[in-house]
Amino acid sequence: MSTDFDKVDLDENPTLKEFVAADTELKEWLVNYVGEKKEPEDGNVTVEMILEVMAADFPEFLLPLAEENFIRGYHQALDDVAANQKAQFVADPVTTAAKAKKVKKRVTRKKKK
């Protein structure tokens, strides 16, 4: 999968601007509820509108979802860093081991009085 980051606005999620199709009973109810609350001029309800209403009316649902997503993302980032460090060591074990030894020596040396 390739992404052209020059064309992506990292501050804005395009999914938030998508219109929601009421193709299930729950979606139909939710779209109608949000539509009544937000009263969009064009009559279309977006994902962003639903998030705003859910955050205001049902935070005890949305907050744990956001927290879980954050924790999983943070954990994945730590796993990626560990895997990258391991890959660097495997790619060049002699140089990496030598650097690790120098760092260890620098850390364990005591200053003479």
C-alpha positions in Angstrom: 0.0 0.0 0.0 1.4 3.4 -1.0 0.3 6.8 0.2 1.3 10.1 -1.3 1.8 12.1 1.8 2.2 15.4 -0.1 -1.5 15.1 -1.0 -2.8 14.1 2.4 -3.7 16.7 5.0 -2.7 15.0 8.2 -4.7 17.4 10.3 -8.0 16.4 8.6 -9.5 13.0 8.3 -11.5 12.7 5.0 -13.7 10.0 6.4 -15.3 12.5 8.8 -16.8 14.4 5.8 -18.4 11.3 4.3 -22.2 11.0 4.3 -23.7 8.2 6.2 -26.1 5.9 4.3 -29.0 4.6 6.4 -28.8 1.1 5.2 -29.5 -0.7 8.5 -32.1 -0.1 11.1 -29.6 1.2 13.6 -28.0 3.6 11.1 -31.4 4.8 10.0 -32.3 5.7 13.6 -28.9 7.3 14.3 -28.9 9.3 11.1 -32.4 10.6 11.8 -31.5 11.4 15.4 -28.4 13.3 14.4 -30.2 15.0 11.6 -32.8 16.3 14.0 -30.1 17.5 16.4 -27.8 19.1 13.8 -30.3 20.1 11.2 -27.8 20.1 8.3 -28.7 22.5 5.4 -28.3 19.9 2.7 -30.1 17.2 4.8 -27.0 14.9 4.7 -25.5 13.6 8.0 -21.7 13.1 8.1 -19.6 10.9 10.3 -18.3 14.0 12.0 -21.8 15.1 12.9 -22.5 11.6 14.4 -19.2 11.8 16.4 -20.1 15.2 17.8 -23.6 14.1 18.9 -22.3 10.9 20.4 -19.6 12.8 22.3 -22.2 15.1 23.7 -25.0 12.6 24.3 -23.2 9.3 25.0 -19.6 10.0 26.2 -19.6 6.8 28.3 -19.7 4.9 25.0 -17.3 7.0 22.9 -14.6 7.6 25.6 -13.7 3.9 26.2 -13.6 3.3 22.5 -11.2 6.2 22.0 -9.1 5.2 25.0 -8.8 1.6 23.7 -7.9 2.8 20.2 -5.2 5.1 21.7 -3.7 2.3 23.9 -3.6 -0.1 21.0 -1.9 2.4 18.7 0.6 3.3 21.4 1.4 -0.4 22.0 1.7 -1.0 18.2 4.2 1.9 18.0 6.3 0.4 20.8 6.3 -3.0 19.0 7.3 -1.3 15.8 10.2 0.5 17.5 11.4 -2.8 19.0 11.1 -4.6 15.7 13.0 -1.9 13.9 15.8 -2.0 16.5 16.0 -5.8 16.2 16.1 -5.6 12.4 19.0 -3.1 12.6 20.9 -5.5 14.9 20.3 -8.4 12.6 21.2 -6.4 9.5 24.6 -5.4 11.0 25.3 -7.4 14.2 29.0 -6.6 14.4 28.7 -2.8 14.2 25.5 -2.8 16.4 27.1 -5.0 19.0 30.3 -2.8 19.0 28.2 0.3 19.5 26.2 -1.3 22.3 29.5 -2.3 24.0 30.9 1.3 23.8 27.6 2.7 25.2 27.7 0.2 28.0 31.3 1.1 28.9 30.5 4.8 28.9 27.6 4.2 31.2 29.4 1.9 33.7 32.7 3.9 34.0 33.2 5.7 37.2 35.0 9.0 37.4 38.3 9.1 39.2 38.7 11.5 42.1 
